[in-house]
């Protein structure tokens, strides 16, 4: 799977190693503010990009979207 990091990460993070990106605060993601990060932490305990990617609610929603694309809704 290819991903253009400069399209999904703030400029300061686009050239970092993957391990560093995953350990970065969620605000490293383009469009996610520091305040968004604080709210994600308060609501779900999310602190890092990895935490966000592993958030069970996001995974469930992603699975439902994928399922809807393969079945007649």
Secondary structure, DSSP 4 states (H G I P E B T S, - for coil): ----HHHHB-GGGTTS-HHHHHHSBGGGBTT--HHHHHHHHHHH---BHHHHHT-HHHHHHHHHHHHHHHS--
